């Protein structure tokens, strides 16, 4: 059961949830007046890093070509 807590599938779910949370935060930050450009850029950069990590993990879990 402990191995389930650290499985790649669980990590992928956590990354997707964090990515969705960042999407919501970015939407809220963009609607604020005055807009905090620095915070918005940092959130977008973190979201991009998460998207890259999600892509790498998805590829590792389900490779398209036989190894």
C-alpha atoms as an extended CHARMM CRD file, in Angstrom:
* protein
*
        67  EXT
         1         1  UNK       CA              0.0000000000        0.0000000000        0.0000000000  PROA      1               0.0000000000
         2         2  UNK       CA              2.8990000000        2.3740000000        0.7300000000  PROA      2               0.0000000000
         3         3  UNK       CA              4.2150000000        1.9030000000       -2.8010000000  PROA      3               0.0000000000
         4         4  UNK       CA              0.8950000000        3.2670000000       -4.0930000000  PROA      4               0.0000000000
         5         5  UNK       CA              1.6440000000        6.6260000000       -2.4620000000  PROA      5               0.0000000000
         6         6  UNK       CA              4.7850000000        7.0440000000       -4.5650000000  PROA      6               0.0000000000
         7         7  UNK       CA              3.6760000000        5.4320000000       -7.8030000000  PROA      7               0.0000000000
         8         8  UNK       CA              4.2170000000        7.2600000000      -11.1100000000  PROA      8               0.0000000000
         9         9  UNK       CA              0.4730000000        7.1330000000      -11.7580000000  PROA      9               0.0000000000
        10        10  UNK       CA             -0.2250000000        8.9070000000       -8.4660000000  PROA      10              0.0000000000
        11        11  UNK       CA              2.4510000000       11.5020000000       -9.2380000000  PROA      11              0.0000000000
        12        12  UNK       CA              0.8200000000       12.1140000000      -12.6220000000  PROA      12              0.0000000000
        13        13  UNK       CA             -2.5570000000       12.7130000000      -10.9740000000  PROA      13              0.0000000000
        14        14  UNK       CA             -0.9860000000       15.1270000000       -8.4830000000  PROA      14              0.0000000000
        15        15  UNK       CA              0.7670000000       17.0490000000      -11.2740000000  PROA      15              0.0000000000
        16        16  UNK       CA             -2.4640000000       17.3350000000      -13.2620000000  PROA      16              0.0000000000
        17        17  UNK       CA             -4.2830000000       18.6310000000      -10.1970000000  PROA      17              0.0000000000
        18        18  UNK       CA             -1.5770000000       21.2100000000       -9.5400000000  PROA      18              0.0000000000
        19        19  UNK       CA             -1.7000000000       22.2470000000      -13.2100000000  PROA      19              0.0000000000
        20        20  UNK       CA             -5.4660000000       22.7380000000      -12.9890000000  PROA      20              0.0000000000
        21        21  UNK       CA             -5.0580000000       24.7690000000       -9.7890000000  PROA      21              0.0000000000
        22        22  UNK       CA             -2.5040000000       26.9810000000      -11.5280000000  PROA      22              0.0000000000
        23        23  UNK       CA             -4.8970000000       27.4940000000      -14.4410000000  PROA      23              0.0000000000
        24        24  UNK       CA             -7.5310000000       28.7490000000      -12.0090000000  PROA      24              0.0000000000
        25        25  UNK       CA             -5.0290000000       30.9910000000      -10.2150000000  PROA      25              0.0000000000
        26        26  UNK       CA             -3.8490000000       32.4680000000      -13.5190000000  PROA      26              0.0000000000
        27        27  UNK       CA             -7.4330000000       33.1960000000      -14.5490000000  PROA      27              0.0000000000
        28        28  UNK       CA             -8.1230000000       34.9320000000      -11.2380000000  PROA      28              0.0000000000
        29        29  UNK       CA             -4.8520000000       36.8940000000      -11.3760000000  PROA      29              0.0000000000
        30        30  UNK       CA             -5.5780000000       38.0720000000      -14.9080000000  PROA      30              0.0000000000
        31        31  UNK       CA             -8.9530000000       39.4540000000      -13.7870000000  PROA      31              0.0000000000
        32        32  UNK       CA             -7.4970000000       41.5070000000      -10.9290000000  PROA      32              0.0000000000
        33        33  UNK       CA             -7.0580000000       45.2340000000      -11.2470000000  PROA      33              0.0000000000
        34        34  UNK       CA             -4.2690000000       46.2090000000      -11.0450000000  PROA      34              0.0000000000
        35        35  UNK       CA             -2.7710000000       43.0290000000      -12.4700000000  PROA      35              0.0000000000
        36        36  UNK       CA              0.4320000000       41.7530000000      -10.8870000000  PROA      36              0.0000000000
        37        37  UNK       CA              2.4750000000       41.0370000000      -14.0250000000  PROA      37              0.0000000000
        38        38  UNK       CA              5.3830000000       39.4600000000      -12.1410000000  PROA      38              0.0000000000
        39        39  UNK       CA              3.1440000000       37.0250000000      -10.2760000000  PROA      39              0.0000000000
        40        40  UNK       CA              1.3090000000       36.1830000000      -13.4920000000  PROA      40              0.0000000000
        41        41  UNK       CA              4.5860000000       35.4210000000      -15.2950000000  PROA      41              0.0000000000
        42        42  UNK       CA              5.7790000000       33.2370000000      -12.4150000000  PROA      42              0.0000000000
        43        43  UNK       CA              2.5180000000       31.2810000000      -12.3790000000  PROA      43              0.0000000000
        44        44  UNK       CA              2.6580000000       30.7490000000      -16.1310000000  PROA      44              0.0000000000
        45        45  UNK       CA              6.2840000000       29.6200000000      -15.9400000000  PROA      45              0.0000000000
        46        46  UNK       CA              5.4340000000       27.1190000000      -13.1920000000  PROA      46              0.0000000000
        47        47  UNK       CA              2.4660000000       25.8730000000      -15.2430000000  PROA      47              0.0000000000
        48        48  UNK       CA              4.7700000000       25.3280000000      -18.2350000000  PROA      48              0.0000000000
        49        49  UNK       CA              7.2500000000       23.3780000000      -16.0920000000  PROA      49              0.0000000000
        50        50  UNK       CA              4.3940000000       21.2210000000      -14.8240000000  PROA      50              0.0000000000
        51        51  UNK       CA              3.1300000000       20.5900000000      -18.3470000000  PROA      51              0.0000000000
        52        52  UNK       CA              6.6080000000       19.4540000000      -19.4060000000  PROA      52              0.0000000000
        53        53  UNK       CA              6.8930000000       17.1690000000      -16.3870000000  PROA      53              0.0000000000
        54        54  UNK       CA              3.4410000000       15.7140000000      -17.0840000000  PROA      54              0.0000000000
        55        55  UNK       CA              4.4260000000       15.0310000000      -20.6980000000  PROA      55              0.0000000000
        56        56  UNK       CA              7.6470000000       13.2810000000      -19.6520000000  PROA      56              0.0000000000
        57        57  UNK       CA              5.8210000000       11.1440000000      -17.1160000000  PROA      57              0.0000000000
        58        58  UNK       CA              3.0500000000       10.2270000000      -19.5800000000  PROA      58              0.0000000000
        59        59  UNK       CA              5.6660000000        9.1850000000      -22.1190000000  PROA      59              0.0000000000
        60        60  UNK       CA              7.4850000000        7.0800000000      -19.5300000000  PROA      60              0.0000000000
        61        61  UNK       CA              4.2460000000        5.3580000000      -18.4830000000  PROA      61              0.0000000000
        62        62  UNK       CA              2.9380000000        4.7840000000      -22.0110000000  PROA      62              0.0000000000
        63        63  UNK       CA              5.7490000000        4.8400000000      -24.5760000000  PROA      63              0.0000000000
        64        64  UNK       CA              4.5580000000        5.1540000000      -28.1760000000  PROA      64              0.0000000000
        65        65  UNK       CA              7.3110000000        2.9630000000      -29.6410000000  PROA      65              0.0000000000
        66        66  UNK       CA              8.4090000000       -0.4280000000      -28.3780000000  PROA      66              0.0000000000
        67        67  UNK       CA             11.5300000000       -0.2590000000      -26.2250000000  PROA      67              0.0000000000
